[in-house]
């Protein structure tokens, strides 16, 4: 009886079973199609169609691996990336016991930006910055303010920067050489430090009665109208310079927004520097160009002595750059460093590259170094962290599979060789960064760099000293900002002989000249503070007992002060001594005793 009921039920629901089976079959068919289409898309996603893949690997900052490597990785991330939350007040002055602050000259490098070269897979890197109240307030202000100064987030005042956007074009993309939102956040934090250290001491928030007659030779407009009071902000006490790049302009405006009240910020005028070294009227200098080439030859000579590093540079360059150098031409390690920082500073995975095994290059070059069938050059993928002090024999014996350089028996064979995938590893990055740091220190403190710095930064030094003299003579100018590049600060550091632990200028770096007057007499002194560290006593004109050591008042600690007459004498009398000249023109026409070292 039970069997009959089951049979009858089955016959009555045969149609339902058919529908269920058909539905399952259709679902499996659709799933298979999606999987097939996805595999095609993945195959077509090889960047530039040249056999390169961008596969997500481990992030550079993952706390795994050798402890020494982890320490070095964190050092690179902290020193070269300058995350906004790490930007804090250092030894900036403004309230030294027994001294009055007369003026401040601030030089900055722009904030975080996209790479200078076209980088494969850069769209995969998130260069945005979120959950920062300071950044959110700035963006909200720009988006909701329409005046004669700004409109739609653009600077609308007349001048060389008319129509420049105040924010990056995209909030998350790493656009080529463009400032990122993280870079904006960095400069806002620097501005907050500058405001806390100097704004009150310099009277940057001072208002004057509307009827007070004033002249404004630099900023073109005395006041920013405030309909609620009879007082207006003074604006001719602030001078702003920027090179005509969006990243330097946007960095300057973000920093100043953190320093000045919004009404005064809107009233500012920005002057253009036509040179990244801020040479002003002292720019043409053949000798500086000759020294630049000489330094490049020196650096190429160092790299030639470390072929294993050169191989790593070529490998990473082929994986990172869309347009790497032709076979046999060495890629510039600094270009690779710049591209790597776009990944490291934004916690992005390191890229990968697909290559063919047993496929010779047309001219016998692979990874940028010439090889033959008897070559024992090691594959950079198998190398550990390289100690640049080891000789080449020690490095060539590093563990790892060697590159197969044998030629195929039949060059016309059409058999497809198997593909292997190689990824940029942390060991590559650490080895390259260690070498670049070492080479950078040799360059920064070389005689050639010192001479080039003296020539390149002469115009800037003259401008700085001229403003110092105006500040101590009672001029209205109290604050001068130079928004520039890494080379802007690098040349100045080299000319002054400042000693640093890092040869590279990180994003959002700041260098401050603080001008002081003694409360006891009419003596004037200055300090030099670099990224929050007092480096006054490291300057050639201030070292060896030439500077004072004074208390910093309620803030505690001590500060170094150097007589302004020292730097005035230096710029007028002693500046060109090491160049065997007495003036800029003669120094720029002088010939080097040795054309090149290599």
C-alpha positions as a Python dict, from the first residue, in 0.01 Angstrom:
ca = {
    (1, 'X'): (0, 0, 0),
    (2, 'X'): (284, 238, 90),
    (3, 'X'): (466, 163, -234),
    (4, 'X'): (155, 242, -437),
    (5, 'X'): (118, 579, -264),
    (6, 'X'): (482, 665, -330),
    (7, 'X'): (448, 571, -695),
    (8, 'X'): (131, 776, -734),
    (9, 'X'): (298, 1078, -564),
    (10, 'X'): (598, 1047, -793),
    (11, 'X'): (382, 1043, -1105),
    (12, 'X'): (183, 1346, -991),
    (13, 'X'): (503, 1553, -924),
    (14, 'X'): (705, 1443, -1227),
    (15, 'X'): (671, 1790, -1375),
    (16, 'X'): (809, 1947, -1056),
    (17, 'X'): (1112, 1717, -1068),
    (18, 'X'): (1178, 1814, -1427),
    (19, 'X'): (1170, 2183, -1337),
    (20, 'X'): (1410, 2128, -1047),
    (21, 'X'): (1658, 1934, -1258),
    (22, 'X'): (1638, 2190, -1537),
    (23, 'X'): (1694, 2474, -1288),
    (24, 'X'): (2001, 2306, -1140),
    (25, 'X'): (2141, 2243, -1488),
    (26, 'X'): (2089, 2608, -1590),
    (27, 'X'): (2253, 2730, -1266),
    (28, 'X'): (2561, 2512, -1326),
    (29, 'X'): (2580, 2630, -1687),
    (30, 'X'): (2569, 2998, -1586),
    (31, 'X'): (2828, 2944, -1311),
    (32, 'X'): (3057, 2774, -1560),
    (33, 'X'): (3021, 3059, -1806),
    (34, 'X'): (3106, 3318, -1541),
    (35, 'X'): (3412, 3122, -1439),
    (36, 'X'): (3523, 3095, -1801),
    (37, 'X'): (3467, 3464, -1865),
    (38, 'X'): (3652, 3552, -1545),
    (39, 'X'): (3953, 3347, -1654),
    (40, 'X'): (3957, 3529, -1987),
    (41, 'X'): (3942, 3865, -1814),
    (42, 'X'): (4223, 3767, -1582),
    (43, 'X'): (4427, 3661, -1881),
    (44, 'X'): (4361, 3991, -2056),
    (45, 'X'): (4450, 4196, -1752),
    (46, 'X'): (4822, 4162, -1815),
    (47, 'X'): (4937, 4519, -1796),
    (48, 'X'): (5041, 4671, -2127),
    (49, 'X'): (5004, 4334, -2293),
    (50, 'X'): (5371, 4252, -2243),
    (51, 'X'): (5354, 3958, -2012),
    (52, 'X'): (5332, 4150, -1686),
    (53, 'X'): (5078, 4068, -1419),
    (54, 'X'): (4987, 4266, -1111),
    (55, 'X'): (4911, 4006, -849),
    (56, 'X'): (4840, 4102, -491),
    (57, 'X'): (5126, 3982, -274),
    (58, 'X'): (5198, 4033, 92),
    (59, 'X'): (5199, 4392, 213),
    (60, 'X'): (5537, 4545, 280),
    (61, 'X'): (5455, 4626, 643),
    (62, 'X'): (5334, 4282, 753),
    (63, 'X'): (5502, 4191, 1083),
    (64, 'X'): (5647, 3864, 962),
    (65, 'X'): (5991, 3736, 875),
    (66, 'X'): (6331, 3814, 1021),
    (67, 'X'): (6322, 4058, 1318),
    (68, 'X'): (6609, 4264, 1175),
    (69, 'X'): (6418, 4297, 847),
    (70, 'X'): (6106, 4408, 1031),
    (71, 'X'): (6303, 4681, 1209),
    (72, 'X'): (6453, 4804, 882),
    (73, 'X'): (6112, 4796, 711),
    (74, 'X'): (5960, 5011, 985),
    (75, 'X'): (6252, 5253, 962),
    (76, 'X'): (6197, 5298, 587),
    (77, 'X'): (5827, 5350, 640),
    (78, 'X'): (5878, 5605, 917),
    (79, 'X'): (6166, 5805, 769),
    (80, 'X'): (6066, 5816, 402),
    (81, 'X'): (5686, 5830, 416),
    (82, 'X'): (5609, 6087, 690),
    (83, 'X'): (5263, 5967, 790),
    (84, 'X'): (5045, 6257, 912),
    (85, 'X'): (5002, 6115, 1262),
    (86, 'X'): (5382, 6109, 1308),
    (87, 'X'): (5417, 6483, 1239),
    (88, 'X'): (5449, 6638, 1583),
    (89, 'X'): (5597, 6950, 1739),
    (90, 'X'): (5972, 6924, 1792),
    (91, 'X'): (6223, 7183, 1903),
    (92, 'X'): (6061, 7470, 1717),
    (93, 'X'): (6105, 7784, 1925),
    (94, 'X'): (5903, 8103, 1954),
    (95, 'X'): (5939, 8144, 2332),
    (96, 'X'): (6306, 8135, 2428),
    (97, 'X'): (6383, 8278, 2771),
    (98, 'X'): (6530, 8628, 2735),
    (99, 'X'): (6473, 8648, 2360),
    (100, 'X'): (6202, 8794, 2135),
    (101, 'X'): (6105, 8626, 1808),
    (102, 'X'): (6137, 8878, 1525),
    (103, 'X'): (6056, 8661, 1226),
    (104, 'X'): (6041, 8314, 1072),
    (105, 'X'): (6148, 8187, 729),
    (106, 'X'): (6002, 7844, 651),
    (107, 'X'): (6108, 7615, 368),
    (108, 'X'): (5904, 7303, 296),
    (109, 'X'): (5901, 7010, 61),
    (110, 'X'): (5556, 6936, -77),
    (111, 'X'): (5349, 6653, 69),
    (112, 'X'): (5296, 6295, -46),
    (113, 'X'): (5250, 6261, -422),
    (114, 'X'): (5209, 6004, -693),
    (115, 'X'): (5523, 5863, -860),
    (116, 'X'): (5714, 6069, -1115),
    (117, 'X'): (5722, 5783, -1368),
    (118, 'X'): (5443, 5570, -1511),
    (119, 'X'): (5410, 5272, -1276),
    (120, 'X'): (5237, 4946, -1362),
    (121, 'X'): (4925, 4875, -1163),
    (122, 'X'): (4931, 5212, -987),
    (123, 'X'): (4551, 5223, -1006),
    (124, 'X'): (4552, 4932, -761),
    (125, 'X'): (4717, 5153, -497),
    (126, 'X'): (4487, 5349, -267),
    (127, 'X'): (4647, 5690, -209),
    (128, 'X'): (4352, 5828, -14),
    (129, 'X'): (4353, 5933, 347),
    (130, 'X'): (4046, 5911, 569),
    (131, 'X'): (3930, 5967, 925),
    (132, 'X'): (4134, 6285, 970),
    (133, 'X'): (3918, 6566, 1118),
    (134, 'X'): (4165, 6835, 1007),
    (135, 'X'): (4153, 6715, 648),
    (136, 'X'): (3773, 6686, 655),
    (137, 'X'): (3741, 7042, 785),
    (138, 'X'): (3967, 7178, 511),
    (139, 'X'): (3780, 6993, 234),
    (140, 'X'): (3446, 7109, 373),
    (141, 'X'): (3569, 7469, 384),
    (142, 'X'): (3683, 7462, 20),
    (143, 'X'): (3366, 7295, -104),
    (144, 'X'): (3137, 7539, 74),
    (145, 'X'): (3326, 7866, 23),
    (146, 'X'): (3276, 8083, -283),
    (147, 'X'): (3445, 8423, -272),
    (148, 'X'): (3663, 8639, -491),
    (149, 'X'): (3953, 8419, -382),
    (150, 'X'): (3808, 8070, -428),
    (151, 'X'): (3537, 7913, -639),
    (152, 'X'): (3461, 7546, -678),
    (153, 'X'): (3777, 7451, -491),
    (154, 'X'): (3998, 7662, -722),
    (155, 'X'): (4215, 7964, -646),
    (156, 'X'): (4060, 8253, -840),
    (157, 'X'): (4281, 8547, -746),
    (158, 'X'): (4481, 8712, -1022),
    (159, 'X'): (4838, 8600, -1061),
    (160, 'X'): (5038, 8299, -1180),
    (161, 'X'): (4823, 8054, -980),
    (162, 'X'): (4483, 8174, -1101),
    (163, 'X'): (4255, 7876, -1158),
    (164, 'X'): (4481, 7626, -981),
    (165, 'X'): (4285, 7358, -790),
    (166, 'X'): (4335, 7360, -415),
    (167, 'X'): (4274, 6986, -382),
    (168, 'X'): (4401, 6685, -581),
    (169, 'X'): (4180, 6582, -872),
    (170, 'X'): (4107, 6238, -723),
    (171, 'X'): (4071, 6147, -357),
    (172, 'X'): (4215, 5795, -380),
    (173, 'X'): (4424, 5773, -697),
    (174, 'X'): (4802, 5815, -715),
    (175, 'X'): (4810, 6046, -1015),
    (176, 'X'): (5138, 6108, -1192),
    (177, 'X'): (5345, 6359, -988),
    (178, 'X'): (5026, 6497, -828),
    (179, 'X'): (4968, 6560, -459),
    (180, 'X'): (4751, 6305, -278),
    (181, 'X'): (4495, 6360, -4),
    (182, 'X'): (4752, 6213, 232),
    (183, 'X'): (4987, 6490, 118),
    (184, 'X'): (4722, 6751, 198),
    (185, 'X'): (4677, 6598, 544),
    (186, 'X'): (5054, 6611, 604),
    (187, 'X'): (5071, 6980, 524),
    (188, 'X'): (4770, 7060, 742),
    (189, 'X'): (4947, 6893, 1035),
    (190, 'X'): (5267, 7085, 962),
    (191, 'X'): (5060, 7404, 953),
    (192, 'X'): (4916, 7322, 1293),
    (193, 'X'): (5270, 7287, 1434),
    (194, 'X'): (5377, 7618, 1280),
    (195, 'X'): (5070, 7793, 1421),
    (196, 'X'): (5132, 7662, 1773),
    (197, 'X'): (5502, 7751, 1762),
    (198, 'X'): (5496, 8093, 1597),
    (199, 'X'): (5154, 8250, 1531),
    (200, 'X'): (5112, 8424, 1865),
    (201, 'X'): (5476, 8526, 1901),
    (202, 'X'): (5471, 8682, 1553),
    (203, 'X'): (5128, 8839, 1591),
    (204, 'X'): (4989, 8667, 1281),
    (205, 'X'): (4634, 8700, 1421),
    (206, 'X'): (4669, 9075, 1474),
    (207, 'X'): (4380, 9297, 1362),
    (208, 'X'): (4398, 9669, 1297),
    (209, 'X'): (4121, 9931, 1275),
    (210, 'X'): (3963, 9969, 934),
    (211, 'X'): (4063, 10336, 913),
    (212, 'X'): (4433, 10265, 972),
    (213, 'X'): (4626, 10362, 654),
    (214, 'X'): (4866, 10088, 538),
    (215, 'X'): (5062, 9990, 232),
    (216, 'X'): (5100, 9641, 92),
    (217, 'X'): (5385, 9612, -156),
    (218, 'X'): (5367, 9232, -173),
    (219, 'X'): (5018, 9102, -112),
    (220, 'X'): (4828, 9367, -303),
    (221, 'X'): (4540, 9387, -56),
    (222, 'X'): (4565, 9512, 299),
    (223, 'X'): (4270, 9347, 459),
    (224, 'X'): (4004, 9086, 433),
    (225, 'X'): (3671, 9250, 510),
    (226, 'X'): (3492, 9133, 820),
    (227, 'X'): (3138, 9280, 835),
    (228, 'X'): (3095, 9194, 1204),
    (229, 'X'): (3379, 9410, 1342),
    (230, 'X'): (3562, 9736, 1273),
    (231, 'X'): (3897, 9555, 1272),
    (232, 'X'): (4060, 9359, 992),
    (233, 'X'): (4354, 9123, 965),
    (234, 'X'): (4695, 9248, 862),
    (235, 'X'): (4814, 9054, 557),
    (236, 'X'): (5139, 9223, 455),
    (237, 'X'): (5327, 9045, 734),
    (238, 'X'): (5317, 8715, 542),
    (239, 'X'): (5507, 8645, 216),
    (240, 'X'): (5439, 8328, 18),
    (241, 'X'): (5648, 8174, -260),
    (242, 'X'): (5577, 7857, -456),
    (243, 'X'): (5710, 7693, -768),
    (244, 'X'): (5448, 7670, -1041),
    (245, 'X'): (5351, 7310, -975),
    (246, 'X'): (5016, 7202, -840),
    (247, 'X'): (5176, 6992, -567),
    (248, 'X'): (5381, 7281, -425),
    (249, 'X'): (5095, 7531, -456),
    (250, 'X'): (4845, 7296, -289),
    (251, 'X'): (5097, 7213, -15),
    (252, 'X'): (5157, 7582, 59),
    (253, 'X'): (4786, 7662, 78),
    (254, 'X'): (4708, 7361, 299),
    (255, 'X'): (4990, 7453, 538),
    (256, 'X'): (4881, 7817, 555),
    (257, 'X'): (4522, 7713, 625),
    (258, 'X'): (4655, 7550, 941),
    (259, 'X'): (4852, 7863, 1033),
    (260, 'X'): (4621, 8156, 953),
    (261, 'X'): (4258, 8241, 1024),
    (262, 'X'): (4036, 8163, 720),
    (263, 'X'): (3966, 8531, 642),
    (264, 'X'): (4337, 8612, 629),
    (265, 'X'): (4407, 8296, 431),
    (266, 'X'): (4160, 8407, 165),
    (267, 'X'): (4334, 8745, 138),
    (268, 'X'): (4680, 8608, 58),
    (269, 'X'): (4870, 8652, -267),
    (270, 'X'): (5122, 8391, -382),
    (271, 'X'): (5440, 8475, -568),
    (272, 'X'): (5597, 8239, -817),
    (273, 'X'): (5949, 8099, -811),
    (274, 'X'): (6067, 8011, -1160),
    (275, 'X'): (6322, 7762, -1030),
    (276, 'X'): (6294, 7464, -797),
    (277, 'X'): (6618, 7584, -632),
    (278, 'X'): (6472, 7934, -578),
    (279, 'X'): (6768, 8094, -750),
    (280, 'X'): (6576, 8419, -819),
    (281, 'X'): (6815, 8636, -1025),
    (282, 'X'): (7120, 8408, -979),
    (283, 'X'): (7030, 8110, -1195),
    (284, 'X'): (7245, 8060, -1505),
    (285, 'X'): (7550, 7863, -1393),
    (286, 'X'): (7742, 7631, -1632),
    (287, 'X'): (7967, 7511, -1351),
    (288, 'X'): (7663, 7382, -1156),
    (289, 'X'): (7557, 7179, -1460),
    (290, 'X'): (7908, 7037, -1491),
    (291, 'X'): (7906, 6937, -1125),
    (292, 'X'): (7567, 6774, -1171),
    (293, 'X'): (7705, 6553, -1450),
    (294, 'X'): (8013, 6480, -1242),
    (295, 'X'): (7795, 6361, -953),
    (296, 'X'): (7594, 6143, -1190),
    (297, 'X'): (7916, 5981, -1312),
    (298, 'X'): (8024, 5920, -954),
    (299, 'X'): (7694, 5752, -870),
    (300, 'X'): (7709, 5541, -1186),
    (301, 'X'): (8058, 5437, -1088),
    (302, 'X'): (7938, 5324, -745),
    (303, 'X'): (7656, 5123, -900),
    (304, 'X'): (7892, 4962, -1151),
    (305, 'X'): (8092, 4824, -857),
    (306, 'X'): (7778, 4651, -723),
    (307, 'X'): (7637, 4451, -1018),
    (308, 'X'): (7412, 4250, -789),
    (309, 'X'): (7236, 4572, -688),
    (310, 'X'): (7221, 4670, -1055),
    (311, 'X'): (7049, 4339, -1131),
    (312, 'X'): (6792, 4403, -859),
    (313, 'X'): (6731, 4751, -994),
    (314, 'X'): (6666, 4611, -1343),
    (315, 'X'): (6438, 4339, -1208),
    (316, 'X'): (6227, 4571, -996),
    (317, 'X'): (6225, 4829, -1272),
    (318, 'X'): (6086, 4581, -1523),
    (319, 'X'): (5815, 4483, -1276),
    (320, 'X'): (5726, 4839, -1173),
    (321, 'X'): (5780, 5076, -1464),
    (322, 'X'): (5565, 5089, -1775),
    (323, 'X'): (5855, 5220, -1981),
    (324, 'X'): (6176, 5071, -1842),
    (325, 'X'): (6506, 5144, -2010),
    (326, 'X'): (6600, 4951, -2320),
    (327, 'X'): (6798, 4632, -2273),
    (328, 'X'): (7151, 4707, -2165),
    (329, 'X'): (7072, 5051, -2023),
    (330, 'X'): (7087, 5084, -1647),
    (331, 'X'): (6774, 5214, -1478),
    (332, 'X'): (6828, 5492, -1225),
    (333, 'X'): (6793, 5344, -874),
    (334, 'X'): (6633, 5667, -750),
    (335, 'X'): (6355, 5624, -1005),
    (336, 'X'): (6289, 5276, -864),
    (337, 'X'): (6294, 5413, -509),
    (338, 'X'): (6034, 5673, -602),
    (339, 'X'): (5807, 5410, -758),
    (340, 'X'): (5849, 5176, -459),
    (341, 'X'): (5753, 5450, -214),
    (342, 'X'): (5416, 5478, -388),
    (343, 'X'): (5354, 5121, -268),
    (344, 'X'): (5535, 5131, 66),
    (345, 'X'): (5386, 5460, 187),
    (346, 'X'): (5031, 5349, 107),
    (347, 'X'): (5053, 4994, 246),
    (348, 'X'): (5006, 4846, -101),
    (349, 'X'): (5123, 4497, -202),
    (350, 'X'): (5444, 4471, -398),
    (351, 'X'): (5390, 4390, -768),
    (352, 'X'): (5466, 4072, -958),
    (353, 'X'): (5592, 4000, -1306),
    (354, 'X'): (5545, 3705, -1541),
    (355, 'X'): (5851, 3596, -1734),
    (356, 'X'): (5943, 3313, -1974),
    (357, 'X'): (6217, 3074, -1875),
    (358, 'X'): (6490, 2978, -2123),
    (359, 'X'): (6410, 3276, -2345),
    (360, 'X'): (6723, 3473, -2437),
    (361, 'X'): (6724, 3847, -2486),
    (362, 'X'): (6817, 3978, -2828),
    (363, 'X'): (7149, 4128, -2731),
    (364, 'X'): (7255, 3906, -2446),
    (365, 'X'): (7129, 4132, -2168),
    (366, 'X'): (6902, 4023, -1889),
    (367, 'X'): (6802, 4233, -1588),
    (368, 'X'): (7032, 4506, -1714),
    (369, 'X'): (7361, 4317, -1688),
    (370, 'X'): (7527, 4143, -1978),
    (371, 'X'): (7548, 3766, -1940),
    (372, 'X'): (7685, 3474, -2137),
    (373, 'X'): (7640, 3099, -2129),
    (374, 'X'): (7914, 3075, -1871),
    (375, 'X'): (7781, 3351, -1650),
    (376, 'X'): (7721, 3273, -1285),
    (377, 'X'): (7518, 3586, -1209),
    (378, 'X'): (7255, 3509, -948),
    (379, 'X'): (6883, 3572, -997),
    (380, 'X'): (6781, 3869, -780),
    (381, 'X'): (6475, 3672, -671),
    (382, 'X'): (6694, 3437, -473),
    (383, 'X'): (6913, 3692, -301),
    (384, 'X'): (6905, 3778, 65),
    (385, 'X'): (6963, 4129, 198),
    (386, 'X'): (7291, 4246, 52),
    (387, 'X'): (7561, 4405, 262),
    (388, 'X'): (7718, 4661, 31),
    (389, 'X'): (8047, 4633, 220),
    (390, 'X'): (8094, 4275, 98),
    (391, 'X'): (8310, 4223, -206),
    (392, 'X'): (8155, 4107, -530),
    (393, 'X'): (8282, 3754, -487),
    (394, 'X'): (8088, 3720, -162),
    (395, 'X'): (7774, 3855, -323),
    (396, 'X'): (7795, 3629, -626),
    (397, 'X'): (7791, 3334, -391),
    (398, 'X'): (7456, 3429, -241),
    (399, 'X'): (7202, 3146, -231),
    (400, 'X'): (6934, 3118, -495),
    (401, 'X'): (6875, 2975, -840),
    (402, 'X'): (7096, 3108, -1116),
    (403, 'X'): (6960, 3263, -1432),
    (404, 'X'): (6947, 3018, -1718),
    (405, 'X'): (7153, 3183, -1990),
    (406, 'X'): (7197, 2887, -2226),
    (407, 'X'): (7082, 2944, -2584),
    (408, 'X'): (6819, 2702, -2723),
    (409, 'X'): (6944, 2450, -2978),
    (410, 'X'): (6699, 2574, -3239),
    (411, 'X'): (6627, 2945, -3228),
    (412, 'X'): (6332, 2898, -3464),
    (413, 'X'): (6147, 2653, -3244),
    (414, 'X'): (5781, 2739, -3187),
    (415, 'X'): (5742, 2533, -2871),
    (416, 'X'): (5592, 2748, -2594),
    (417, 'X'): (5818, 2759, -2291),
    (418, 'X'): (5653, 2733, -1949),
    (419, 'X'): (5583, 3059, -1765),
    (420, 'X'): (5707, 3132, -1416),
    (421, 'X'): (5596, 3422, -1202),
    (422, 'X'): (5834, 3639, -1006),
    (423, 'X'): (5741, 3899, -747),
    (424, 'X'): (5925, 4190, -593),
    (425, 'X'): (6025, 4064, -250),
    (426, 'X'): (6101, 4247, 72),
    (427, 'X'): (6462, 4132, 46),
    (428, 'X'): (6492, 4313, -288),
    (429, 'X'): (6350, 4631, -143),
    (430, 'X'): (6569, 4620, 167),
    (431, 'X'): (6884, 4554, -36),
    (432, 'X'): (6805, 4835, -278),
    (433, 'X'): (6710, 5084, -6),
    (434, 'X'): (7026, 5006, 191),
    (435, 'X'): (7240, 5068, -114),
    (436, 'X'): (7056, 5390, -207),
    (437, 'X'): (7096, 5521, 150),
    (438, 'X'): (7467, 5444, 143),
    (439, 'X'): (7516, 5603, -200),
    (440, 'X'): (7300, 5900, -100),
    (441, 'X'): (7517, 5971, 204),
    (442, 'X'): (7831, 5960, -11),
    (443, 'X'): (7672, 6201, -258),
    (444, 'X'): (7532, 6445, -1),
    (445, 'X'): (7865, 6487, 177),
    (446, 'X'): (8087, 6480, -130),
    (447, 'X'): (8289, 6784, -233),
    (448, 'X'): (8103, 6795, -566),
    (449, 'X'): (7765, 6812, -394),
    (450, 'X'): (7884, 7081, -155),
    (451, 'X'): (8003, 7293, -446),
    (452, 'X'): (7687, 7234, -645),
    (453, 'X'): (7478, 7323, -340),
    (454, 'X'): (7667, 7649, -298),
    (455, 'X'): (7602, 7745, -660),
    (456, 'X'): (7241, 7629, -679),
    (457, 'X'): (7127, 7784, -352),
    (458, 'X'): (7314, 8114, -372),
    (459, 'X'): (7008, 8307, -490),
    (460, 'X'): (6795, 8153, -216),
    (461, 'X'): (7055, 8227, 52),
    (462, 'X'): (7072, 8590, -58),
    (463, 'X'): (6693, 8612, -41),
    (464, 'X'): (6682, 8458, 307),
    (465, 'X'): (6952, 8691, 442),
    (466, 'X'): (6776, 8992, 286),
    (467, 'X'): (6453, 8902, 467),
    (468, 'X'): (6644, 8850, 791),
    (469, 'X'): (6779, 9204, 762),
    (470, 'X'): (6430, 9338, 697),
    (471, 'X'): (6296, 9155, 1002),
    (472, 'X'): (6561, 9294, 1237),
    (473, 'X'): (6513, 9644, 1097),
    (474, 'X'): (6149, 9657, 1202),
    (475, 'X'): (5989, 9572, 867),
    (476, 'X'): (5629, 9447, 865),
    (477, 'X'): (5730, 9109, 720),
    (478, 'X'): (5723, 8845, 994),
    (479, 'X'): (5669, 8518, 812),
    (480, 'X'): (5808, 8398, 477),
    (481, 'X'): (5714, 8063, 322),
    (482, 'X'): (5904, 7891, 39),
    (483, 'X'): (5709, 7590, -92),
    (484, 'X'): (5949, 7376, -291),
    (485, 'X'): (6090, 7033, -362),
    (486, 'X'): (6342, 6792, -217),
    (487, 'X'): (6619, 6952, -425),
    (488, 'X'): (6528, 7295, -285),
    (489, 'X'): (6617, 7180, 66),
    (490, 'X'): (6894, 6945, -44),
    (491, 'X'): (7096, 7221, -214),
    (492, 'X'): (7051, 7452, 85),
    (493, 'X'): (7154, 7179, 331),
    (494, 'X'): (7465, 7105, 124),
    (495, 'X'): (7561, 7473, 103),
    (496, 'X'): (7530, 7521, 480),
    (497, 'X'): (7710, 7197, 565),
    (498, 'X'): (7426, 7063, 781),
    (499, 'X'): (7483, 6703, 895),
    (500, 'X'): (7183, 6472, 863),
    (501, 'X'): (7124, 6103, 926),
    (502, 'X'): (6898, 6062, 621),
    (503, 'X'): (7038, 6183, 288),
    (504, 'X'): (6689, 6217, 141),
    (505, 'X'): (6432, 6485, 213),
    (506, 'X'): (6104, 6313, 313),
    (507, 'X'): (5763, 6439, 206),
    (508, 'X'): (5634, 6737, 408),
    (509, 'X'): (5980, 6818, 544),
    (510, 'X'): (6023, 7159, 703),
    (511, 'X'): (6327, 7378, 761),
    (512, 'X'): (6288, 7691, 972),
    (513, 'X'): (6512, 7993, 1016),
    (514, 'X'): (6404, 8164, 1338),
    (515, 'X'): (6522, 8524, 1390),
    (516, 'X'): (6561, 8648, 1752),
    (517, 'X'): (6650, 8969, 1932),
    (518, 'X'): (6806, 8970, 2276),
    (519, 'X'): (6590, 9134, 2545),
    (520, 'X'): (6906, 9274, 2707),
    (521, 'X'): (7063, 9449, 2409),
    (522, 'X'): (7029, 9491, 2034),
    (523, 'X'): (7204, 9167, 1940),
    (524, 'X'): (7029, 8953, 1677),
    (525, 'X'): (7063, 8579, 1640),
    (526, 'X'): (6903, 8298, 1443),
    (527, 'X'): (6826, 7928, 1480),
    (528, 'X'): (6794, 7656, 1217),
    (529, 'X'): (6544, 7379, 1292),
    (530, 'X'): (6503, 7087, 1050),
    (531, 'X'): (6200, 6861, 1094),
    (532, 'X'): (6174, 6958, 1459),
    (533, 'X'): (6544, 6915, 1538),
    (534, 'X'): (6775, 7204, 1623),
    (535, 'X'): (7068, 7175, 1380),
    (536, 'X'): (7209, 7526, 1434),
    (537, 'X'): (7539, 7410, 1579),
    (538, 'X'): (7600, 7179, 1280),
    (539, 'X'): (7618, 7470, 1034),
    (540, 'X'): (7973, 7563, 933),
    (541, 'X'): (7924, 7930, 1025),
    (542, 'X'): (7781, 7841, 1368),
    (543, 'X'): (7983, 7541, 1488),
    (544, 'X'): (8290, 7527, 1713),
    (545, 'X'): (8164, 7758, 1985),
    (546, 'X'): (8028, 8022, 1749),
    (547, 'X'): (7671, 7974, 1877),
    (548, 'X'): (7504, 8035, 2213),
    (549, 'X'): (7330, 7772, 2420),
    (550, 'X'): (7025, 7925, 2589),
    (551, 'X'): (6731, 7790, 2793),
    (552, 'X'): (6395, 7740, 2622),
    (553, 'X'): (6193, 7873, 2913),
    (554, 'X'): (5886, 7685, 3034),
    (555, 'X'): (5919, 7433, 2750),
    (556, 'X'): (6242, 7305, 2902),
    (557, 'X'): (6563, 7206, 2733),
    (558, 'X'): (6819, 7423, 2557),
    (559, 'X'): (6842, 7593, 2220),
    (560, 'X'): (7133, 7701, 2002),
    (561, 'X'): (7149, 8056, 1870),
    (562, 'X'): (7392, 8181, 1608),
    (563, 'X'): (7481, 8550, 1549),
    (564, 'X'): (7314, 8681, 1234),
    (565, 'X'): (7636, 8862, 1150),
    (566, 'X'): (7795, 8519, 1092),
    (567, 'X'): (7559, 8428, 809),
    (568, 'X'): (7576, 8783, 668),
    (569, 'X'): (7957, 8762, 659),
    (570, 'X'): (7932, 8417, 506),
    (571, 'X'): (7709, 8526, 218),
    (572, 'X'): (7911, 8841, 145),
    (573, 'X'): (8271, 8738, 210),
    (574, 'X'): (8327, 8364, 249),
    (575, 'X'): (8060, 8198, 33),
    (576, 'X'): (8278, 8117, -268),
    (577, 'X'): (8609, 8040, -96),
    (578, 'X'): (8582, 7664, -158),
    (579, 'X'): (8520, 7741, -526),
    (580, 'X'): (8833, 7956, -554),
    (581, 'X'): (8624, 8257, -650),
    (582, 'X'): (8502, 8580, -497),
    (583, 'X'): (8164, 8617, -667),
    (584, 'X'): (7887, 8417, -828),
    (585, 'X'): (7981, 8498, -1187),
    (586, 'X'): (8339, 8386, -1151),
    (587, 'X'): (8240, 8074, -956),
    (588, 'X'): (8000, 7968, -1232),
    (589, 'X'): (8264, 8011, -1501),
    (590, 'X'): (8541, 7829, -1310),
    (591, 'X'): (8671, 7497, -1440),
    (592, 'X'): (8698, 7189, -1223),
    (593, 'X'): (9045, 7051, -1168),
    (594, 'X'): (8923, 6701, -1245),
    (595, 'X'): (8662, 6644, -1513),
    (596, 'X'): (8525, 6323, -1363),
    (597, 'X'): (8622, 6050, -1123),
    (598, 'X'): (8503, 5764, -1343),
}
